[in-house]
C-alpha cells in the first residue's frame, strides 16, 4: 500500500469509527435510560471481556511480527473473537430462556440491540481480519481495538453498573 493510499485508508477508518462511536454512544444512552433489573451474568460478561482483551494482545502481536508469525497471531486473534461471539450467543440464549427478549420490553430491546450490533461488528471484524492483506493489518487493528474499547464501555454499563 502506498503512502497516499494508506493515509486515505486511515482517514476513512477514522471517520467510520467516529460515526460508529456516536451511534454506540446513543445506544448506550438508550440502554441507560431504559435500564431495568435483569438477570445478567456478570461472570459471562467478564469471560467475554477477558476474551476480547486477550484478542487485543494477540492483535498487537500480529502487527509487530512479520510474515508467518503475523498470520499465526492473527489466527489467535480470530479464535479469541470467535470465542467471544460464541459466549455472547450463549448469554443471549440464556436470557431468552429466562424471558428477556427484544419484545419483552424496552430493556430487552435496548440490551439486544446494543450487544447484537456490537456482535455484528465483531463478526465483520473477524471477516476483515481473515481476508486483510498484511499491508492493511494496522488499519484493521484500529477497527479491532475500537470495538474492544467499545465492549469495555458496554460491559461496564450493562453488566457492572446495571447489576447495582
Secondary structure as GFF3:
##gff-version 3
##sequence-region A 1 164
A	DSSP	alpha_helix	3	34	.	.	.	ID=ss1
A	DSSP	alpha_helix	42	64	.	.	.	ID=ss2
A	DSSP	alpha_helix	67	97	.	.	.	ID=ss3
A	DSSP	alpha_helix	106	131	.	.	.	ID=ss4
A	DSSP	three_ten_helix	134	136	.	.	.	ID=ss5
A	DSSP	alpha_helix	137	154	.	.	.	ID=ss6
A	DSSP	pi_helix	155	161	.	.	.	ID=ss7
###
